[in-house]
Amino acid sequence: MFTPEIMEAIPTALEQIFDSLQMSIMTEIVRMLLEAAEIIPSTGYKMSRLYDLGTSKKRIKDIVARTLNLSDREVENIFTNITESGYNEAESAFIEQGKEFIPYSENEPLQQFVRAVQEQTQNECKNITQSMGFAKRQPDGSLGFTPVADYYQETLDKAVTEIASGASDYNTVLEKTVTEMTNSGLRTVDYASGHSNRVTVAARRAVSTGLNQVVGKINEENAEKLGTNYFEVSWHSGARPSHQVWQGRVYSKEELESVCGLGTVTGLCGANCYHSYSPFTPGITPRTYTDEQLEKMNAEENKPVEYNGKTYTKYEATQRQRRLETTMRAQRQKIKLLEEGGADEQAIINARARYVKTSDEYVNFSKSVGLSQQWDRVTVGSNTVKGITKPKKAEMPLRGIKSADDGKIRGMNSNKHIANSSKGDILKEESKKSITPITDKAIERVSKVDIDGYSEEQRVEIQKQHKELLKFSKEHNQNKEVAFVFREDLTDKTPLLGADDHLDFGTSLSGKGNNLMILHNHPRNSSFSDVDISLFKNLKSLKTLTIVKNNGDVEFITKGDNFNDEVFKLEYNRLKKKMVKNNTDAEYDKFISKLLNKTKSGVIWSEKNIP
């Protein structure tokens, strides 16, 4: 129903919402520390006055309420739109076997089941927010869980006492508190077991658990309707050793449980497992991989790679990469919180230096062991960090293209709408959309668009290539961007697949000629980004840029006969200066929309929405 890559990508938007919750609460605590430092010298340590200003508790409650509102909507999106899209993918298998397929809209029993799982997942998200806190060092040296309200008050009490008494200065208290919070992360605790997880991990697990229930239910119902008791388990790179032995193969329903551990925490579809299983009809359904291919692929996965005197399998390398990403996320949070709290400049410089050192290690390690660099994991929910320019990969998802105006790249992968955490804001209303899986129906609904300057024959060819691009993306990795680059006569197609969620046109357009056309997709169905527009205006050789969205919609911009690049650049710079004040994605979206609605410079823009 879904590839492992899609299964892993679907919870990202919810994870991002809870990451913003985490940053907002930590920012609120830092703000109150700053309030304390300003009040103490003039009040002689009047705690009543300090707590009169402590409306933070109410603000934290408001932040949590907004988080639940956003998370409820995102969970609903996952268990309606995305589930329906995945369910309808099975239609082709039914047609091939001459079986009747019941569309999702007509399958009321399944819809009831999905609604029940959706409600279960929403309740789990609510439970996460009701048991949040930080891991705090106890007097005996052990780590203990402290609820948010208690942590907030204890931290403030201790800070006021230490600063007022002269035992510590403000910068020391601030850095110690920030380090404690970022090392712990905002956590949620299971009071029955005493075990705690970061809220982002708990939110991702809640969605994955519910999604696995729904996918399993759909696949098992489809298998019954197709008259088969067999299933093919998906394969993905970097699988843990205990899963590698059974992934990619065909099993009976009973073997899914006895061999693959379906239904257990550590088995198929258990914790942190992105494998899925699809109905398989022996003699009719072709296998994705033969046993020989699987043996070869797994052998390649287990081939040791050396880095700094130590050897790693693919799984071991992936685990170390994840640990480095976790460290960098905490380091980025620390920089932002120190800046928010007005820390000593040297403390901020030191924090940035530690981040740069870790990120350099991340780049070197990833390249040495042959892993893609997943910068979206590092920057989730946190925008950019001021003062850090090395490595640039940490700050921009798209490399190879630089805006001539300010050097900032907004990103061509539509990982957008992240709150400005330095302002303590929760994820905005227009939160990051989920990736839309590419379906055969979406490919079919791609229509011909009337782009000025192209003949009818060329327009038909563009429609065909939009469909081919979605097929290419579906086959290779539908949660990343794909692009086709064409010469003026639509010949000499160059397919480009985004690595690390970016597309690099730096060398791909060199020597291609003039009046080039770029067709690319946006996995989250978003419109043009600022980097798209920067590419369009700065590359004289580029005439037309199109987006074919994963849902089949098409959008394009092209330079008309009266296109004036100087006028367009002036409009771009004027509007950007006027509308973009805080570098938020919401501002950029409004800016791009307004810019494209102005046609005085000869830019032609059109969006084709198919009912």
Secondary structure, DSSP 4 states (H G I P E B T S, - for coil): ---HHHHHHTTHHHHHHHHHHHHHHHHHHHHHHHHHHHHHHHHTS-HHHHHHT-THHHHHHHHHHHHHHHHHHHHHHIIIIIHHHHHHTTHHHHHHTT-----GGG-HHHHHHHHHHHHHHHHHHHHHHHTEEEEEE-TTS-EEEEEHHHHHHHHHHHHHHHHHHTSS-HHHHHHHHHHHHHHH-SEEEETTTTEEEEHHHHHHHHHHHHHHHHHHHHHHHHHHHHT--EEEEP--TT--HHHHTTTT-EEEHHHHHHTT-TTSTTSTTSTT----EEEE-TTTSPPSS-HHHHHHHHHHHTS-EEETTEEE-HHHHHHHHHHHHHHHHHHHHHHHHHHHTT--HHHHHHHHHHHHHHHHHHHHHHHHHT----HHHHHTTT---TT--SSGGGT-SS-S---TTTS----SS-------GGGTPPPPTTPPPPPPPP-HHHHHTPPP---TT--HHHHHHHHHHHHHHHHHHHHH-TTS-EEEEE-TTS-S-EEEE-SSS----TTTTTTS-SSEEEEEEETT-----HHHHHHHHH-TTEEEEEEEETTS-EEEEEE-TT--HHHHHHHHHHHHHHH-SS--HHHHHHHHHHHHT--TTSEEEEEE---
